[in-house]
Amino acid sequence: MNASEEPAAVDLRPLSARSVVLSLLLGTHPPELPVKDLVRAVAPFGVGGSTLRAALSRMVAAGDLRRADGVYGLSDRLLERQRRQDAALHPETRRWDGEWEMAVVTATGRGPAERAALRARLTALRLGELREGVWLRPANLRRPWPGDLDEVVRRFTARPDESAQDLAARLWPVEEWAATARALLTHVARTDGPAGRFIALAAVVRHLLADPVLPPVLLPGRWPGPALRAAYTRHGRELTEEMLGRARDGAVRPSGAR
């Protein structure tokens, strides 16, 4: 893939001060940083100290952050998001025996916003929509199921008559995902400077969150998922040390822009 083709495949979004702060904290364990580290981190993006402090004040007021003694950390609401994100970025799998999990939406009378929110949650659980209200995936993932979804969704296990390879191809554009992943690997490897690499790694994490994490037998050859995760982890550690000016215990993994 040449440079002229790459922008169509790689989702690079400019990051605001708020995006950089939330991305850093969502990828930091524990998720808190002093103001001096945040000032250092946003400097490569052309964000000055006064702009950062204004953004931090708004984020505290909005309930995104908490502040204590000059240290900013994620609010309880975003701590839960961090837990979900960690599980999604580092999925646990089990040997697949051919069984599929199915989720059927049973609730009625929901408005457009509620339907869109439910679709987003089922997609985040790496389910694919076969038709309206019917979602499924191979039963190879170990992950918690949100208990409140049982109020609107019924779950089953099944062994569809359709070829598993054909069904997976209908549910997920795996070839397209793989092509974008390879473009991201190329982009990350050749990008210089902390701001450029941070933006690139934010695009990587957004793409990893869309990985269906299918059993190997259902994937095309040379699947780039493991390589993309390895690059994200390796470059994230290096970028953390450069942006914060010191090594930290536990990697800061740049997350998708918020």
N, C-alpha and C positions, 0 to 999 in steps of 0.2 A: 504494500500500500504506500503510495507516495504522499508527499506533504499536501498536495492539492486536494487529495481525496479524504485525508484524515479528519478535517473539521466536521464533515458530515457524520462521522461515526463516533467522535469523541465529544462528550458533553462537558465542556469547560465553562464554568460560570464564575464571573467575578464575585469576590467575597467582600462583604461589608465588615465593619468592625464587629458587629453583632455575630455575623456568621463565623468569623475567625475565633472569637471568644467561645462560642458554643461548641464549635468543632473541636477546639483544644480540650475543653473541659469534658465533653462527652467521651473523648478518647483517653482521658487521664485517670489513673487509678492510684490514690483516691482523687475524685474529681474536684480539685480545688487548687487555685493558684493565687499567689500574692500579686498585688497591683504591679510591682516592679517587673515581674515575669511577663505579665500581660502587656505592659508597655513595650517590652523588648520584642514580644512575639508579633505585635501588630505593626511595628515600625517598617518592615519590608513592604507592607501594603500601602505605605504613604499615609497611615493613620497616626495623627499626633496624639499627645497625651490628653489634651482637653477634649478632643473628639471621643477618645476612648472612655474617659470618665463620664461624659454625658451618656454614652451608650450603656455603660455599666449601671448608671442610675436608672435609666429607663428599664433595663432588664430586671433590676431588683424590684422596681415598682410593678412590673408586669408579672412577677412571680416566677421568672425564669431562674433567677439567682438568689442566693442568700449571701450576706456580708457579715464578717466578724473580724475585727482587728486588722483591717486592710487586706483580708484574704477573701476571695470570692469563690463560691462553690455552687454546684447545681442544687436547685430546689428539689423537694421530695418528688414532685411530678416528673422532673427531668431525670432524676435518679432511676425511676422506673423505666424511662425511655432508654437510658444507658444500659440497663440490664437486658432489655429486649434487643437492643442493637448488638451488644456483645454476643448474645446467643445467635443472632442472625449472621454475624460476620464469621463466627467460628462454630458452625453447625455440627452437632453430634449425629452420627449416622449409625445404622445397624445393618446387618446383612439382610438383603432383600430376598424374600421368598416368593415374590410374584403377587402379593396381596396389595390392594390399593385402599387408601382411606378416602371416604366420601363425606362431604358436608352438604346437607340440603337445607336451604333457607326455608323456614316454616312461618316466620312472622309475616303478617300482612298489614296494610294500612300505613306503611312508613313513607315519609316524605323523601324528596330527592336527596337532601343532605344526609339523612340517616342511611339511605341506600348506598350512597357514595362512601360513607364512613365504614359501612360493613364490608363493602368490596375492598377497600384499602386494607382492612384488618385481615381478611381472608387471603389477600395477595401477600401480605407480610408474613403469613403463616406458610407461604410457599405452596399454596393451593392454586390450581388452574381451573378456570371456569369453562366447563364443557358446554353448558347452555345456561340461560338465565336461572339463577337460583341453585344450580347444581355444580359443586366444586369437588375436585378430587386430585390425588397425587399418589405416587407409589409410597407404600408404608415403610420407608427406609429412614425416616427422620426421628430422632429423639428430641422432643421439645415439649414444654408445658402447653397445655390448652387453656386459654382464658376461660374461667368458669362462667363469667357473665354471658359468653356467647351461647351457652346452652339454652338461654331464654329465647333465642331467635334462630338457632341452628340445631338440626338433628344430625348425629354422626353415625356412620356405618362403616363396615369393611366389606370389600367386594373383590371379585376376580372377573373383570370384564371379559366378554367374549372376543372383543376386538384385540388385534395385535398390540402388545404393550408399546412397541416401537412406534406404531402408527398413532396410537392414542397420545403418547408423549409429544409427538411432532405436531399434533393438532392443538395441544394445550400450551406449548412453549416454543418460541422461535429460537431453538438452540443454535442453529447455524449463525443466525444474526448475532446472538449473544456472544458466541465464540469469536466472530470477526471483530466485534467492538472490543472484546477483551484483549485480543492481540494488538489492536491499534493502541490501546491504553498502555500495554506493556512497552511498546516502542516509544510512545510519547514520554512516559515516565523515565525511561532509560536515557533519553537525550535532552531532558529539560534541566536547565541550570537555574540556580538562584532559589532561595527559600520560598518566595511568594509563588513563583511559577510551579515549583514542585508541590507546594501545599494545595494549590488549585487542582493540579493533576491528581493528587492522592484523594482529594475530595470527590473527584469524578470516579476514581477507582472504587471507593467505598459505596457510592450510589449504585455502581454497576454490580458489585458483589451482593448487594441487598436484593438484586433482581435475579440472582443465580437460582435456578430451581432446585439445585442440589439433587440431581437425579442419580439413580444407581448407575454404575459404570456401564452396564450392559445396554442402557438406553441412551448413552451419549455417543456423539460422533468421535472419530479418532482424533488424537492429539488435543484433547479437551484442555483449554488453558486455565480453567478455574484454579487448580492448585498453584500454578505459577503466578497467577495474579494475586492470590492471597499471600504467597511468599514475598513477592515484590512489595506489597502494601506494608507488611510487617517490617521488612528490612529497611526500606526507605523511610518509613515512619519513625523508626528509632533514630536514624541518622538526622532526620529533619528536626526532631525534637531537640536534640543536643545543640543543633545550630541555631534554632529559633529562640530557645530559652537560655542559651549561652552556658549550659551545664548539663551533665548527664543526670537523669532522674531515675529513681527506683521505679520500675514499671514503665512500659513504653507509653508515650502519648501517640495515639493513632489518629491522624486527621480524619474526621468524620465528614459525612455529606454536609454540604452547606445548609444552614437553617435560615 
